[in-house]
Every structure is written in C-alpha cells, then in structure tokens.
C-alpha cells in the first residue's frame, strides 16, 4: 500500500462576503501514486487539473459552499468526471 500525501496547490483568487473581498487560496489534495482527492476547488480548474494530471481524481470534497471553496468545482468536475461531495445543506449557497 502506498502512503498518502497531502499537497497544497497555489491558485490565487479572492473571497467575497458582506461587501468585502480578500485574497485567498484554499486548494488541498490527498494523493497516492495513482489517485487523488481534491479538498476545495475555489479558483482555476485548469490549474488544478494540470497539477493532478497524472492521477485519477476520485472526488472533489467541498468543506462548505463559500465561493473561495467551490468556485472552480463544477468546471473541475466537468474536466475530470469526478463527483462533487458537498453537504446538502450547503447547496442553496
């Protein structure tokens, strides 16, 4: 069994709430030699897909539905065919 690794990917973007906007970056991944899970995909689906290109994306896990956590999620799912895991209570956001 291959040990899992946690990676941090820099895809700069912003978070907006209540009239304020701040720079953020919240992309993390957990992978082994063949598969990866992305935790939050806020900005730039192409950059995330490129960073994980040699792995099969098993899922995109969204910790919650603020834009700095989900912005690129639909595009990344379209690019890779990976399922999106989001708590149902966050869907209205």
Secondary structure as GFF3:
##gff-version 3
##sequence-region A 1 93
A	DSSP	beta_strand	5	9	.	.	.	ID=ss1
A	DSSP	beta_strand	13	17	.	.	.	ID=ss2
A	DSSP	beta_strand	20	24	.	.	.	ID=ss3
A	DSSP	beta_strand	27	31	.	.	.	ID=ss4
A	DSSP	beta_strand	35	39	.	.	.	ID=ss5
A	DSSP	alpha_helix	45	51	.	.	.	ID=ss6
A	DSSP	beta_strand	56	61	.	.	.	ID=ss7
A	DSSP	alpha_helix	67	70	.	.	.	ID=ss8
A	DSSP	alpha_helix	73	80	.	.	.	ID=ss9
A	DSSP	beta_strand	83	85	.	.	.	ID=ss10
A	DSSP	three_ten_helix	88	90	.	.	.	ID=ss11
###
